[in-house]
Amino acid sequence: MKDLLNKLNQANRLMNTANNTANNVKRTKNSVERLGSDSKRSKQQKSAEKQNEWKCSCGKKNVSKFCENCGKSKPVCSNCGAADTGAKFCSECGTARS
């Protein structure tokens, strides 16, 4: 009878260990998924910043409306207000750049 109780206790310990391991695997999987989504978000943010990046006449690259170095505003089309891409004509309305 004592042998049977020992075997049952050992089986219970093994079951608890298996459950703990399964829970650890789930937590790790969730952590990895969160890290992956953060990484995707970071790539999307970097891509959006790259699209909004402009170079000031002072040479500094910026992503905001004003230059972080000299304070000049981001160049825009005088006709429609679209961002100045440096081309001879506005890509939005076709107005010639001055």
N, CA, C and O atoms as a DFTB+ gen file, in Angstrom:
392 C
 N C O
     1  1       0.814      -1.188       0.000
     2  2       0.000       0.000       0.000
     3  2       0.869       1.268       0.000
     4  3       0.565       2.255      -0.670
     5  1       1.954       1.202       0.772
     6  2       2.857       2.351       0.842
     7  2       3.504       2.605      -0.510
     8  3       3.674       3.759      -0.905
     9  1       3.866       1.547      -1.225
    10  2       4.432       1.673      -2.573
    11  2       3.460       2.362      -3.525
    12  3       3.853       3.204      -4.332
    13  1       2.213       1.998      -3.421
    14  2       1.183       2.583      -4.287
    15  2       1.036       4.087      -4.003
    16  3       0.914       4.877      -4.939
    17  1       1.048       4.484      -2.740
    18  2       0.963       5.898      -2.381
    19  2       2.193       6.664      -2.889
    20  3       2.060       7.786      -3.377
    21  1       3.359       6.083      -2.782
    22  2       4.587       6.713      -3.291
    23  2       4.507       6.930      -4.795
    24  3       4.896       7.979      -5.309
    25  1       3.996       5.923      -5.486
    26  2       3.875       6.039      -6.944
    27  2       2.845       7.106      -7.320
    28  3       3.047       7.843      -8.284
    29  1       1.751       7.195      -6.576
    30  2       0.751       8.230      -6.834
    31  2       1.336       9.625      -6.582
    32  3       1.105      10.547      -7.365
    33  1       2.084       9.776      -5.500
    34  2       2.728      11.064      -5.208
    35  2       3.719      11.439      -6.306
    36  3       3.784      12.590      -6.737
    37  1       4.481      10.455      -6.744
    38  2       5.452      10.704      -7.814
    39  2       4.731      11.103      -9.103
    40  3       5.183      12.000      -9.815
    41  1       3.621      10.444      -9.403
    42  2       2.835      10.773     -10.598
    43  2       2.273      12.194     -10.486
    44  3       2.260      12.933     -11.471
    45  1       1.809      12.578      -9.291
    46  2       1.289      13.929      -9.087
    47  2       2.382      14.971      -9.290
    48  3       2.146      16.006      -9.913
    49  1       3.588      14.701      -8.765
    50  2       4.703      15.633      -8.954
    51  2       5.047      15.777     -10.432
    52  3       5.314      16.883     -10.904
    53  1       5.042      14.672     -11.159
    54  2       5.323      14.717     -12.596
    55  2       4.254      15.520     -13.339
    56  3       4.569      16.282     -14.253
    57  1       2.990      15.348     -12.943
    58  2       1.904      16.102     -13.582
    59  2       2.059      17.597     -13.304
    60  3       1.877      18.421     -14.200
    61  1       2.396      17.943     -12.064
    62  2       2.608      19.354     -11.725
    63  2       3.767      19.936     -12.520
    64  3       3.683      21.067     -12.999
    65  1       4.840      19.183     -12.664
    66  2       5.991      19.641     -13.441
    67  2       5.593      19.848     -14.899
    68  3       5.988      20.838     -15.516
    69  1       4.819      18.929     -15.448
    70  2       4.374      19.042     -16.839
    71  2       3.477      20.272     -17.009
    72  3       3.604      20.996     -17.997
    73  1       2.579      20.512     -16.060
    74  2       1.699      21.685     -16.134
    75  2       2.496      22.980     -16.040
    76  3       2.227      23.933     -16.771
    77  1       3.474      23.015     -15.141
    78  2       4.311      24.204     -15.005
    79  2       5.091      24.464     -16.289
    80  3       5.223      25.608     -16.723
    81  1       5.601      23.404     -16.890
    82  2       6.353      23.542     -18.139
    83  2       5.452      24.074     -19.247
    84  3       5.853      24.947     -20.017
    85  1       4.227      23.542     -19.325
    86  2       3.281      23.998     -20.348
    87  2       2.947      25.471     -20.146
    88  3       2.856      26.225     -21.115
    89  1       2.763      25.885     -18.902
    90  2       2.477      27.301     -18.620
    91  2       3.662      28.184     -18.985
    92  3       3.479      29.281     -19.512
    93  1       4.873      27.714     -18.708
    94  2       6.067      28.482     -19.070
    95  2       6.180      28.640     -20.581
    96  3       6.564      29.700     -21.076
    97  1       5.845      27.584     -21.305
    98  2       5.893      27.645     -22.770
    99  2       4.879      28.666     -23.280
   100  3       5.182      29.444     -24.185
   101  1       3.685      28.667     -22.708
   102  2       2.654      29.636     -23.124
   103  2       3.106      31.066     -22.856
   104  3       2.941      31.940     -23.707
   105  1       3.684      31.311     -21.657
   106  2       4.155      32.656     -21.330
   107  2       5.262      33.096     -22.284
   108  3       5.284      34.240     -22.737
   109  1       6.172      32.185     -22.580
   110  2       7.269      32.513     -23.494
   111  2       6.736      32.817     -24.881
   112  3       7.182      33.764     -25.529
   113  1       5.785      32.020     -25.337
   114  2       5.188      32.233     -26.661
   115  2       4.514      33.602     -26.723
   116  3       4.664      34.327     -27.707
   117  1       3.770      33.955     -25.673
   118  2       3.107      35.261     -25.643
   119  2       4.121      36.400     -25.649
   120  3       3.913      37.418     -26.309
   121  1       5.216      36.224     -24.916
   122  2       6.261      37.256     -24.889
   123  2       6.878      37.438     -26.268
   124  3       7.101      38.564     -26.711
   125  1       7.150      36.340     -26.938
   126  2       7.742      36.407     -28.274
   127  2       6.781      37.080     -29.248
   128  3       7.201      37.882     -30.082
   129  1       5.494      36.756     -29.146
   130  2       4.504      37.386     -30.030
   131  2       4.428      38.890     -29.792
   132  3       4.309      39.668     -30.738
   133  1       4.498      39.300     -28.510
   134  2       4.476      40.730     -28.212
   135  2       5.710      41.420     -28.775
   136  3       5.618      42.515     -29.330
   137  1       6.862      40.779     -28.632
   138  2       8.090      41.365     -29.176
   139  2       8.008      41.488     -30.687
   140  3       8.460      42.482     -31.256
   141  1       7.434      40.484     -31.342
   142  2       7.284      40.525     -32.796
   143  2       6.390      41.656     -33.234
   144  3       6.687      42.334     -34.218
   145  1       5.288      41.876     -32.519
   146  2       4.377      42.960     -32.906
   147  2       5.024      44.311     -32.644
   148  3       4.797      45.253     -33.404
   149  1       5.830      44.433     -31.582
   150  2       6.553      45.677     -31.329
   151  2       7.545      45.948     -32.440
   152  3       7.719      47.091     -32.862
   153  1       8.195      44.895     -32.915
   154  2       9.173      45.044     -33.995
   155  2       8.483      45.511     -35.272
   156  3       9.005      46.372     -35.979
   157  1       7.312      44.947     -35.572
   158  2       6.564      45.356     -36.761
   159  2       6.156      46.822     -36.645
   160  3       6.233      47.583     -37.609
   161  1       5.721      47.200     -35.447
   162  2       5.306      48.574     -35.236
   163  2       6.493      49.517     -35.428
   164  3       6.351      50.587     -36.019
   165  1       7.641      49.123     -34.936
   166  2       8.838      49.951     -35.085
   167  2       9.192      50.125     -36.557
   168  3       9.548      51.223     -36.985
   169  1       9.097      49.052     -37.331
   170  2       9.397      49.132     -38.764
   171  2       8.413      50.058     -39.464
   172  3       8.793      50.824     -40.349
   173  1       7.141      49.984     -39.063
   174  2       6.135      50.850     -39.671
   175  2       6.389      52.310     -39.312
   176  3       6.240      53.195     -40.155
   177  1       6.774      52.563     -38.057
   178  2       7.076      53.926     -37.646
   179  2       8.272      54.468     -38.406
   180  3       8.257      55.613     -38.858
   181  1       9.313      53.648     -38.552
   182  2      10.509      54.079     -39.272
   183  2      10.174      54.363     -40.729
   184  3      10.669      55.330     -41.308
   185  1       9.333      53.518     -41.322
   186  2       8.938      53.715     -42.712
   187  2       8.162      55.024     -42.862
   188  3       8.387      55.775     -43.810
   189  1       7.250      55.297     -41.927
   190  2       6.468      56.531     -41.979
   191  2       7.371      57.749     -41.794
   192  3       7.199      58.764     -42.469
   193  1       8.333      57.644     -40.879
   194  2       9.258      58.755     -40.670
   195  2      10.102      58.990     -41.913
   196  3      10.365      60.134     -42.284
   197  1      10.527      57.909     -42.555
   198  2      11.348      58.028     -43.758
   199  2      10.562      58.745     -44.858
   200  3      11.123      59.558     -45.593
   201  1       9.272      58.447     -44.971
   202  2       8.443      59.096     -45.985
   203  2       8.255      60.580     -45.682
   204  3       8.132      61.384     -46.606
   205  1       8.232      60.953     -44.413
   206  2       8.029      62.344     -44.018
   207  2       9.335      63.111     -43.876
   208  3       9.327      64.298     -43.549
   209  1      10.446      62.447     -44.118
   210  2      11.745      63.090     -43.938
   211  2      11.990      64.137     -45.029
   212  3      11.645      63.928     -46.192
   213  1      12.577      65.243     -44.644
   214  2      12.938      66.303     -45.594
   215  2      14.270      66.891     -45.169
   216  3      14.655      66.825     -44.001
   217  1      14.962      67.463     -46.134
   218  2      16.275      68.034     -45.868
   219  2      16.183      69.555     -45.941
   220  3      15.756      70.119     -46.948
   221  1      16.588      70.199     -44.864
   222  2      16.554      71.654     -44.776
   223  2      17.700      72.258     -45.596
   224  3      18.663      71.571     -45.936
   225  1      17.580      73.539     -45.904
   226  2      18.640      74.231     -46.641
   227  2      19.935      74.295     -45.832
   228  3      21.006      74.505     -46.402
   229  1      19.850      74.116     -44.501
   230  2      21.058      74.106     -43.673
   231  2      21.761      72.746     -43.695
   232  3      22.873      72.607     -43.187
   233  1      21.094      71.732     -44.296
   234  2      21.698      70.411     -44.434
   235  2      21.175      69.365     -43.469
   236  3      21.482      68.185     -43.635
   237  1      20.403      69.746     -42.473
   238  2      19.879      68.817     -41.471
   239  2      18.659      68.083     -42.005
   240  3      17.774      68.698     -42.600
   241  1      18.605      66.739     -41.790
   242  2      17.428      65.953     -42.152
   243  2      16.444      66.002     -40.992
   244  3      16.837      65.870     -39.833
   245  1      15.162      66.194     -41.304
   246  2      14.115      66.357     -40.292
   247  2      12.889      65.530     -40.648
   248  3      12.714      65.112     -41.793
   249  1      12.032      65.299     -39.634
   250  2      10.739      64.652     -39.864
   251  2       9.586      65.510     -39.348
   252  3       8.425      65.196     -39.609
   253  1       9.881      66.573     -38.628
   254  2       8.827      67.448     -38.107
   255  2       8.584      68.610     -39.065
   256  3       9.206      68.688     -40.124
   257  1       7.685      69.503     -38.691
   258  2       7.340      70.632     -39.554
   259  2       8.418      71.710     -39.577
   260  3       8.460      72.539     -40.486
   261  1       9.294      71.690     -38.565
   262  2      10.351      72.691     -38.477
   263  2      11.706      72.017     -38.331
   264  3      11.813      70.938     -37.749
   265  1      12.738      72.657     -38.862
   266  2      14.098      72.134     -38.782
   267  2      14.565      72.163     -37.327
   268  3      14.420      73.172     -36.637
   269  1      15.117      71.061     -36.881
   270  2      15.612      70.964     -35.504
   271  2      16.905      71.751     -35.321
   272  3      17.283      72.065     -34.192
   273  1      17.583      72.072     -36.416
   274  2      18.866      72.762     -36.347
   275  2      18.721      74.286     -36.411
   276  3      19.281      75.005     -35.583
   277  1      17.957      74.774     -37.410
   278  2      17.877      76.225     -37.612
   279  2      16.480      76.813     -37.391
   280  3      16.336      78.032     -37.308
   281  1      15.458      75.970     -37.296
   282  2      14.109      76.452     -37.020
   283  2      13.277      76.819     -38.228
   284  3      12.129      77.235     -38.074
   285  1      13.824      76.677     -39.435
   286  2      13.042      77.003     -40.636
   287  2      11.904      75.999     -40.779
   288  3      12.014      74.849     -40.357
   289  1      10.806      76.459     -41.385
   290  2       9.672      75.565     -41.583
   291  2       9.908      74.667     -42.804
   292  3      10.677      74.993     -43.708
   293  1       9.224      73.542     -42.789
   294  2       9.310      72.589     -43.895
   295  2       8.775      73.259     -45.158
   296  3       7.698      73.854     -45.126
   297  1       9.510      73.172     -46.270
   298  2       9.037      73.808     -47.499
   299  2       7.769      73.127     -48.030
   300  3       7.681      71.901     -48.101
   301  1       6.800      73.959     -48.396
   302  2       5.537      73.463     -48.937
   303  2       5.174      74.249     -50.192
   304  3       5.692      75.341     -50.425
   305  1       4.288      73.685     -50.987
   306  2       3.801      74.351     -52.198
   307  2       2.996      75.585     -51.797
   308  3       2.123      75.502     -50.932
   309  1       3.280      76.708     -52.409
   310  2       2.574      77.947     -52.082
   311  2       1.125      77.925     -52.570
   312  3       0.297      78.703     -52.095
   313  1       0.819      77.039     -53.514
   314  2      -0.524      76.977     -54.079
   315  2      -1.444      76.038     -53.289
   316  3      -2.568      76.410     -52.953
   317  1      -0.965      74.817     -52.993
   318  2      -1.857      73.835     -52.360
   319  2      -1.389      73.381     -50.970
   320  3      -2.148      72.719     -50.261
   321  1      -0.174      73.716     -50.571
   322  2       0.315      73.341     -49.246
   323  2       0.932      71.957     -49.152
   324  3       1.292      71.513     -48.062
   325  1       1.061      71.263     -50.292
   326  2       1.671      69.926     -50.288
   327  2       3.170      70.045     -50.015
   328  3       3.781      71.071     -50.314
   329  1       3.754      69.003     -49.452
   330  2       5.183      69.006     -49.142
   331  2       6.013      69.203     -50.402
   332  3       5.731      68.621     -51.449
   333  1       7.034      70.028     -50.279
   334  2       7.966      70.282     -51.385
   335  2       8.952      69.125     -51.441
   336  3       9.717      68.911     -50.501
   337  1       8.937      68.386     -52.532
   338  2       9.834      67.228     -52.670
   339  2      11.152      67.600     -53.337
   340  3      12.031      66.751     -53.485
   341  1      11.298      68.838     -53.735
   342  2      12.524      69.282     -54.396
   343  2      12.429      69.234     -55.909
   344  3      13.371      69.618     -56.602
   345  1      11.304      68.768     -56.431
   346  2      11.104      68.707     -57.878
   347  2      10.770      70.100     -58.415
   348  3      10.459      71.008     -57.644
   349  1      10.834      70.267     -59.747
   350  2      10.548      71.568     -60.364
   351  2       9.067      71.924     -60.285
   352  3       8.710      73.102     -60.305
   353  1       8.199      70.907     -60.196
   354  2       6.763      71.129     -60.143
   355  2       6.152      70.377     -58.961
   356  3       6.652      69.325     -58.563
   357  1       5.070      70.919     -58.404
   358  2       4.364      70.280     -57.299
   359  2       3.729      68.986     -57.789
   360  3       3.091      68.959     -58.842
   361  1       3.906      67.918     -57.025
   362  2       3.341      66.627     -57.420
   363  2       1.832      66.566     -57.191
   364  3       1.163      65.672     -57.710
   365  1       1.293      67.509     -56.421
   366  2      -0.140      67.506     -56.119
   367  2      -0.945      68.375     -57.082
   368  3      -1.993      67.954     -57.571
   369  1      -0.452      69.601     -57.360
   370  2      -1.252      70.534     -58.175
   371  2      -0.554      70.950     -59.479
   372  3      -1.189      71.548     -60.348
   373  1       0.735      70.644     -59.624
   374  2       1.455      70.963     -60.853
   375  2       2.043      72.363     -60.924
   376  3       2.608      72.745     -61.949
   377  1       1.919      73.124     -59.858
   378  2       2.465      74.484     -59.840
   379  2       3.978      74.424     -59.918
   380  3       4.617      73.594     -59.271
   381  1       4.553      75.336     -60.737
   382  2       6.010      75.393     -60.850
   383  2       6.605      75.917     -59.542
   384  3       6.096      76.873     -58.956
   385  1       7.685      75.279     -59.096
   386  2       8.390      75.724     -57.877
   387  2       9.216      76.963     -58.200
   388  3       9.752      77.102     -59.300
   389  1       9.305      77.833     -57.250
   390  2      10.104      79.059     -57.492
   391  2      11.484      78.910     -56.900
   392  3      12.300      79.826     -56.997
